[in-house]
Amino acid sequence: MSRAFVFLNCDIGAEPEIINEIRGISGVSEAVRVSGVYDIVAKLSDQSKENIAKLVKKIRGIANIRSSLTMIVTEESVERSGVV
């Protein structure tokens, strides 16, 4: 299973419409509005990195999205060292 996070910048006021459209895409497990450098963060999961790339391309094609940053999860589990 491959996973990725997509960070999006969009036009002001377009966030709710974009989130609804993203949530309708198969392979998107979560899409939320955030404050800070980005406006929306989406969590993707699919069987292969190639399919993740297709999902990202589909998301980038949505109207009113101005820029995006994609981060692919490379390590599925991390040992906890007890350090906070």
N, C-alpha and C positions, 0 to 999 in steps of 0.2 A: 504494500500500500504506500503510495506517495502522497505527501501532504505539502501544502504551501500556504503562505499568507500573502494577500495582495492588499497593498496600501494605496488608497485612491484620493486624488484631489479632484473636486468637481465644482461646477458653478454654484454660487450661493443660492440656496433655496431648492436645489435639485436633489438633495440627499434622500428624502423619503421615497421619491419616485425611482431613483437609482437602486436603492436598497431593495425595494419590492421586485424590481426586475432581476437583480442579482440573485435574490432568494429563490427565484423561479428556475434557475439554471441547475440542472442535475449535476451533482458533484460539489456544489456549494453547501457546506454544512452550517455556515453561520455568516451573517453580514450585519455589522453594527456601525452606528454613527459614533465617532470619537471626536474629541477636541484636541487641538495641538497642530502639528505640522500637516497631518492628513485629516481628511473628512470622514472616510469610511475604511473599515478593515474587513476583509472577507477571508474566511478560512475555507480552503479547498482540499478535497481528498479524492483520489482516483487510483486505479490499478497501476498506472504507469506515469512516468514523467512526461511522456509524449502527450498523454491525455490531459495532464495538468497544463501543458503549454497550449493546448487547444482551448481549454476553459479560460485561461488568461486572455487569449486572443479574443474570445467571445465577449468577455467582460470589457476589454479595452475598446470594443466597438460600440458600446452603449453611448447614446447621446449625452452630452453635458459632462462627460469625464474628461478632465484636462490633462492629467498625468497619472502614472502609476509606478509602483515599485513592487516587485515580486520577490519574495524570499522563500526558497525551497527548503523544506526541513530535510536535513542530511542525516540526522541521528535520531532514531526512534525512542531510545531510552537513555537516561542519564542517571548514573549512580549518585545518590545523595550522600554528601560528605558530612552532613550535620552542621555545616557552616551556613550561617544566615547572612 
